[in-house]
Amino acid sequence: MARNRYDIDEVLETPFDFNHLKRSFVYIKRYGRKMILALVLSVFATISGLLEPLITQYALDVTIPNKDVGQLVLLGVLLIAVFAISITFSTIRSRVMTVVGQDIIFDIRTDLFAHLQKLSFQYFDDRPHGKILIRVVNYVNSVSDMLSNGIINVILELLNVIFIMIFMFFVDVKLSLVVLSGLPIFVAVIMAIKTHQRKAWQDESNKSSNLNAYLEENISGARVTQIFTREEENEGIFDRLSNKYRKAWMRAVTYSNLVWPATDNISIWVRAAIFLVGLLVLSPTTVTLGTIAAMTSYASRFWQPIMNLSNLYNDFINNIAYLERIFEMMDEPITVDDKEDAHEMPEIKGDISFEHVNFAYEEGKTVLEDVSFDVKAGESIALVGPTGAGKSTIVSLLSRFYDIKGGRITIDGEDISEVTLSSLRSQMGIMLQDSFIFSGTIADNIRYGRLDATEDEIIKASKVVRADDFIREMEDGYNTEVNERGSLLSGGQKQLISFARTLLSDPKILVLDEATSSIDVRTEKLLQQGLDELLKGRTSIIIAHRLSTIKNCDRIMYIDNKGITECGSHDELMAKRGDYYNLYTSQHIEAAV
């Protein structure tokens, strides 16, 4: 569970290899035609631009010495046309690749979100939500340009180098070899820093993830922070995490910034060597002023794509850490999923059977051990017992939010591991203690589990659970906008809206997990009338600490010591004077005091 901490660096399970990059080509291939178009446009733009030194050389060596004004004007017009063509093709290419980049972002983010929706509760239990969020948003943004423009630019710059070399050797072979003499030095620099650079950017991504996780946690817990006056302590923690991120980023940037100065210096030395070799070593009759001017221009142009490639290499190394994190999330196994031969769950009647069920959240820490019980269709069962005994675990296993470690769970004789999750959960209604409210209108929240519900059906469900009165008192009634998590609603109001949402979905099996904990006693008595209608004809499992609310259940099970220690009606368990009796009487004594 250590990874569920904002200050613990996540360790990649495998080192990066080019299979990660190979996988990214799945997204690139979808837009292959547009990328080929962009590449063709880039090639035309490059070739157009490379004509400029040749035109300049011809003007210096032929046109100007011959004092041919007409030809000089013609060469000037040709030069302007070459620039115009190059700029036009480059602009169109830029627009095409902007669209491709955004499309790739959309595809990766959609796949990530779809995968997240299928991951088990265990995955979200084990990780701070901020670390998940930064991968879906920040990391995808970072790698998208590498997967679109980056790939095209690498190909383009390599083609640039080839084209420039062709033009250089056409002008002068010996001076071209002078230009190429700097390449071994460049390769040596890259090889010397690449490993350190990748590790530095991995560390930066870890520290960024930690900072984001702590920030998200503190935004969610802002009220608790202020209640316990933890502002100064939290600022200290934030400063520490922020400082670690700053240092990691500076270290990574330091390595990245070693590349371009080295390339720039090599380019300057090479251009200086052209003048030295051309003027002092080679024959002045073979190396004209135009030749030196053209070769200097080509040398500058030759090292520009090399410089660009080094920058692209920097971006590649920087973003590899992010790409690793993205694919690590995509590779996270879906531990609770449909089997290959899973079939649709028939319409549920409501018979439930737990057969020797074992379960543990963590290896070696058993929560339920050899648990067996049966529930008949339409029967109302209550689960009571001390906190952490496994009551919520039982209903979570029934809904297959987690898979059991041993035994079998059936509904109407169907093993729930053999049916599709959607056909199982769509026939179950689950009311949790934490009634989550989404941003949107109240009507949207009630309709969440059944999008085709009419307004009349929403109102009818709200009336049954006694939510209609307070909703109508709000400014815009059912169209009132509520914030994320329903921050403007009371706990009781959120639970009543959740009740309406559950009722509207018309579940065959109903699970109420501390569903009335935030509702006042008077409202709870009114709600009980609605609950009687809600429970009518449905199999229901109710978890409650207020034992007065479950006295009328058909059976009550006392959960403790990894299993069921007592089972019976309220009167039967009171007569036994066991665990349930002690719990019930202690609550009444506390209420009397």
BELHUWO-V964981 format. One record per pair of residues at least 4 apart in sequence whose ideal C-beta (glycine too) atoms are under 7 Angstrom apart, sorted by the first residue. I is the first residue (numbers start at 1). J is the second residue. Records with the same first field share a line. If there is no record, write none. Layout:
I=J + J
This chain:
1=126
2=8
3=8 + 10 + 126 + 127
4=126 + 127 + 128
6=128 + 130 + 210 + 213 + 214 + 217
7=210 + 241
9=206
10=206 + 209
12=324 + 328
16=20 + 320 + 324
18=22
19=23
20=323 + 324 + 327
23=327
24=28 + 147 + 323
25=29
27=104 + 107 + 108 + 147
28=35 + 147 + 151
30=107
31=35 + 100 + 103
32=36
33=37
34=38 + 96 + 100
35=39 + 100 + 152
36=40
37=41 + 96
38=42 + 93 + 96 + 97 + 152
39=43 + 152 + 155 + 156
40=44
41=45 + 89 + 92 + 93
42=46 + 93 + 152 + 156
43=47 + 159
44=48 + 89
45=49 + 86 + 89 + 90 + 93
46=50 + 156 + 159 + 160 + 163
47=163
48=82 + 85 + 86
49=86
50=163 + 164 + 167
51=55 + 82
52=56 + 79 + 82
53=57 + 294 + 297 + 298
54=58 + 294
55=59 + 75 + 78 + 79
56=60 + 293 + 294 + 297
57=61 + 290 + 291 + 293 + 294
58=62 + 63 + 75
59=63 + 64 + 72 + 75
60=64 + 289 + 290 + 293
61=288 + 290
62=66
63=68 + 71 + 72 + 75
64=72
68=72
69=73
70=74
71=75
72=76
73=77
74=78
75=79
76=80
77=81
78=82
79=83
80=84
81=85
82=86
83=87
84=88
85=89
86=90
87=91
88=92
89=93
90=94
91=95
92=96
93=97
94=98
95=99
96=100
97=101 + 148 + 149 + 152
98=102
99=103
100=104 + 148
101=105 + 144 + 145 + 148 + 149
102=106
103=107
104=108 + 144 + 147 + 148
105=109 + 140 + 141 + 144
106=110
107=111
108=112 + 140 + 326
109=113 + 136 + 140
110=114
111=115 + 330
112=116 + 136 + 140 + 326 + 329 + 330
113=117 + 136
115=119 + 330
118=334 + 337
119=123 + 332 + 334
120=335 + 336 + 401 + 402
121=125 + 401 + 402
122=126 + 335 + 402
123=127 + 332
127=131 + 132
128=213 + 216 + 217
129=133 + 216
130=134 + 212 + 213 + 214 + 215 + 216 + 217
131=209 + 212 + 213
132=136
133=137 + 212 + 216
134=138 + 139 + 208 + 209 + 212
135=139 + 325 + 326 + 329
136=140
137=141
138=142
139=143 + 322 + 325 + 326
140=144 + 326
142=319 + 322
143=147 + 319 + 322 + 323 + 326
144=148
145=149 + 150
146=150 + 315 + 316 + 319
147=151
148=152
149=153
150=154 + 312 + 315 + 316
151=155
152=156
153=157 + 308 + 312
154=158 + 309 + 312
155=159
156=160
157=161 + 305 + 308 + 309 + 312
158=162
159=163
160=164 + 305
161=165 + 302 + 305 + 306
162=166
163=167
164=168 + 298 + 301 + 302
165=169 + 176
166=170
167=171 + 298
168=176 + 179 + 295 + 298 + 302
169=173 + 176
171=291 + 294 + 295 + 298
172=176 + 287 + 291 + 295
173=177
174=282
175=179 + 274 + 277 + 278 + 295
176=180
177=181
178=270 + 273 + 274 + 277
179=270 + 299 + 302
182=186 + 266 + 269 + 270
183=187
184=188
185=189 + 266
186=190 + 263 + 266 + 306
187=191
188=192
189=193 + 262
190=194 + 259 + 313
193=197 + 255 + 258
194=198 + 317
195=199
196=200 + 255
197=201 + 255 + 256 + 317
198=202 + 317 + 320
199=203
200=204 + 251 + 252 + 255
201=205 + 252 + 317 + 318 + 321
202=206 + 321
203=207 + 248
204=208 + 248 + 249 + 252
205=209 + 321 + 322 + 325
206=210
207=211 + 244 + 245 + 248
208=212 + 245
209=213
210=214 + 241
211=215 + 241 + 242 + 245
212=216
213=217
214=218 + 237 + 238 + 241
215=219
216=220
217=221
218=222 + 225 + 234
221=225
222=226
223=227
224=228
225=230 + 231 + 234
230=234
231=235
232=236
233=237
234=238
235=239
236=240
237=241
238=242
239=243
240=244
241=245
242=246
243=247
244=248
245=249
246=250
247=251
248=252
249=253
250=254
252=256
253=257
256=314 + 318
257=261
258=262
259=263 + 310 + 313 + 314
260=264 + 307 + 310 + 311
261=265
262=266
263=267 + 303 + 306 + 307 + 310
264=268 + 307
265=269
266=270 + 303
267=271 + 300 + 303 + 307
268=272
269=273
270=274 + 299 + 303
271=296 + 299 + 300
272=276
273=277
274=278 + 292 + 295 + 296 + 299
275=279 + 292
276=280
277=281 + 282
278=282 + 287 + 292
282=286 + 287
283=287
287=291 + 292
289=293
290=294
291=295
292=296
293=297
294=298
295=299
296=300
297=301
298=302
299=303
300=304
302=306
303=307
304=308
305=309
306=310
307=311
308=312
309=313
310=314
311=315
312=316
313=317
314=318
315=319
316=320
319=323
320=324
321=325
322=326
323=327
324=328
325=329
326=330
327=331
335=403
336=400 + 401 + 402 + 403
338=342 + 420 + 421
339=418
342=418 + 419 + 420
343=418 + 419
344=419 + 420 + 423
345=414 + 419 + 420 + 423 + 424 + 427
348=411 + 412 + 427 + 508 + 509
349=377 + 412
350=377 + 378 + 508 + 509 + 538 + 539
351=375 + 376 + 377 + 411 + 412
352=374 + 375 + 398 + 411 + 539
353=374 + 410
354=371 + 372 + 373 + 409
355=372 + 407 + 408
356=370 + 372 + 406 + 407
357=368 + 371 + 397 + 404 + 407 + 409
358=366 + 368 + 369 + 370 + 404 + 405 + 406 + 407
359=367 + 368 + 393 + 397 + 402 + 404 + 405
360=365 + 366 + 367 + 405
361=365 + 367
366=562
367=390 + 393 + 562
368=390 + 393 + 562 + 563
369=562 + 563
370=563
371=563 + 564
373=557 + 564
375=379 + 381 + 539
377=539
378=537 + 538 + 539
379=539 + 554
380=535 + 540 + 542 + 553 + 554
381=540 + 541 + 553 + 554 + 555 + 557
382=542 + 544 + 550 + 553 + 556
383=391 + 394 + 541 + 543 + 557 + 559
384=544 + 547 + 556 + 558 + 580 + 583
385=389 + 391 + 558 + 559 + 560
386=560
389=559 + 560
390=394 + 559 + 562
391=543 + 559
392=396 + 513 + 543
393=397
394=398
395=399 + 511 + 513 + 541 + 543
396=401 + 402
397=402 + 404 + 409
398=409
399=425 + 428 + 430
400=416 + 421 + 424
403=417
404=409
408=415
409=416
410=414 + 415 + 416
411=416
414=418 + 419
416=424
419=423 + 424
420=424
421=425
422=426
424=428
427=507 + 508 + 509
428=507 + 509 + 511
429=502 + 505 + 507 + 510 + 511
430=511
431=498 + 499 + 502 + 511 + 512 + 513 + 515
432=513
433=513 + 514 + 517
435=494 + 495 + 498
436=485
437=445 + 482 + 485 + 486 + 489 + 494 + 497
438=445 + 448
439=482 + 483 + 484
440=444 + 445 + 482
441=478 + 479 + 480 + 481
442=446 + 471 + 478 + 480 + 482 + 497
443=447 + 458 + 478 + 479
444=448
445=482 + 497 + 501
446=458 + 461 + 462 + 497 + 500 + 501 + 504
447=451 + 453 + 458
448=501
449=501 + 504 + 505
450=504 + 505
453=457 + 458 + 504
455=459
456=460
457=461 + 504
458=462 + 478 + 504
459=463 + 468
460=464
461=465 + 500 + 503 + 504
462=467 + 468 + 471 + 500
463=468
464=503 + 530 + 533 + 534
465=496 + 499 + 500 + 503 + 527 + 530
466=496 + 523 + 526 + 527 + 530
467=471 + 496 + 497 + 499 + 500
468=472
469=473
470=493
471=477 + 478
472=477
474=480
475=480
476=480
482=486 + 488 + 489
483=487 + 488
486=494
489=493 + 494
491=495 + 518
492=496 + 518 + 519 + 520 + 523
493=497
494=498
495=499 + 515 + 516 + 518 + 519
496=500
497=501
498=502
499=503 + 515
500=504
501=505
502=507
503=534
507=538
508=538
509=538 + 539
510=534 + 535 + 538 + 540
511=541
512=540 + 542 + 543
513=543
514=543 + 544 + 545
516=524 + 527 + 549
519=523 + 524 + 527
520=524
521=525
522=526
523=527
524=528 + 549
527=531
528=532
530=534
531=535
532=536
535=540
542=550 + 553
544=549 + 550
547=551 + 583 + 584 + 587
550=556
551=570
554=569
555=567 + 568 + 569
556=568 + 569 + 570 + 573 + 580
557=564 + 567
558=564 + 565 + 566 + 579 + 580
559=564
560=565 + 579
561=565
565=579
566=573 + 576 + 578 + 579 + 580
568=572 + 573
569=573
570=574
571=575
572=576
573=578 + 580 + 581
574=581 + 584
576=581
577=581
579=583
580=584
581=585
582=586
583=587
584=588
585=589
586=590
587=591
588=592
589=593
